[in-house]
Amino acid sequence: MKRMQDRVVVVTGAARGIGAAIARRCAEEGARVAVWDLRQEDAEAMAKALQLSYGVETHGCAVDVASSAAGNAAAQAVLARFGPIDGLGDNAGIVAGAQLKKMTEEQWDRVIGINLKGVYNCTRAFVDTFLAQQSGSIVNISSVVGVYGNFGQTNYAAAKAGVIGMAKSWAKELGRKNIRANAVCPGFIETPILGDMPKEVLDGLVNEVPMKRMGQPEEIAASVAFLLSDDASYVNGAVLEVSGGLTI
Ligand code: NAP
């Protein structure tokens, strides 16, 4: 029997990058997967691809995680389709960097709205079902930037530190109900989010990683799948850095 056989997992920002890898890994391990992303056609295409590749039931839905109304409506659709869910991967995120003196209120609000409030919105939408069934696993995708900060990323660092704080708060609040919450902090992972970064900057960053390479989305997905699964049944409130040793 597969590790996540017949479990139900919701992954946000799952049409590409790390979210897509998490959705794929969960489907490969037997889970039924709800794919949430900004555009309906992208979410549906990923859901269909997973169904074809792994033979699991899937559901693709357009959700802007910054909207609590959208999150609530999509959560109701998932519950109607699959029944109670077992796992939530709070992954959707963006960057909109600038040094503090140049950062606009719009940049601040947009990143906080998606990367921080989005995690609150989506988890809030499922907390009643987790509490009713007295089980569940929540994984917030943070970043090494949330622990160590980063030049030109006031908004992103604040949001990523915030999702660690939320995971720890939920670990304390919900742990007694057998609901676990953890955070994963990726380092530099090869996805479209790094798209705008000049090659020489990227090369410089990679040189700082003891393993001398960027990580792959699948390497984050493996950690997230572990935390979502019963293999992590006593892991609660953890902050797992997956960065090739970047910060040591
Ligand atoms: P990505 O390749 O840009 O993928 C992000 C996905 O989220 C895209 O499908 C995007 O849709 C979707 N999305 C964006 N805004 C959304 C919203 N408001 N509601 C729902 N979905 C939304 O990024 P990634 O590198 O996979 O990053 C995934 C997560 O890992 C993020 O939280 C990021 O901060 C974190 N992370 C990444 C790295 C890295 O090096 N890649 C490092 C540390 C942490 P569109 O394509 O339509 O915009």
Boltz pocket constraint, residues with backbone or C-beta under 6 A from the ligand:
constraints:
  - pocket:
      binder: B
      contacts: [[A, 12], [A, 13], [A, 14], [A, 15], [A, 16], [A, 17], [A, 18], [A, 19], [A, 36], [A, 37], [A, 38], [A, 39], [A, 63], [A, 64], [A, 65], [A, 66], [A, 90], [A, 91], [A, 92], [A, 93], [A, 94], [A, 114], [A, 141], [A, 142], [A, 143], [A, 144], [A, 185], [A, 186], [A, 187], [A, 188], [A, 189], [A, 190], [A, 191], [A, 192], [A, 193], [A, 194]]
      max_distance: 6.0
